[in-house]
Amino acid sequence: MAEAEGRDRWSSRTTFILGAVGSAVGLGNLWRFPFLTYKFGGGTFLVPYICAFFVFGVPLLFLELTLGRTFQGGDPVCFSAMHPRLVGIGWMSAYGSFLVATYYVVLIGWVV
């Protein structure tokens, strides 16, 4: 990331997209999802999955990107800027990300 105006920024759009995809695609999507789709009926499961993706996933992705771009900060900064009492939601989001990262570190260590 490049340094600009006292805050780190992505050096290019490509590095941002690669970083976002790398954090969004979990191991379950790559390892378990194809197996379960085949095991429990294939295409039948893909219909609600794709519907949920477009109804919930894409709007929430755009919401998160817009909030980060508007407030130029992480979750605690964004939520506290909307209303000071919402800062707890931002911290719980950061804590949840920490727990997921801890889980993946242990999982990758166990697999390797």
Secondary structure as UniProt FT lines:
FT   STRAND          2..4
FT   TURN            5..6
FT   STRAND          7..9
FT   HELIX           13..24
FT   HELIX           27..39
FT   TURN            40..42
FT   HELIX           43..52
FT   HELIX           53..57
FT   HELIX           58..71
FT   HELIX           75..82
FT   HELIX           84..86
FT   HELIX           87..111
//
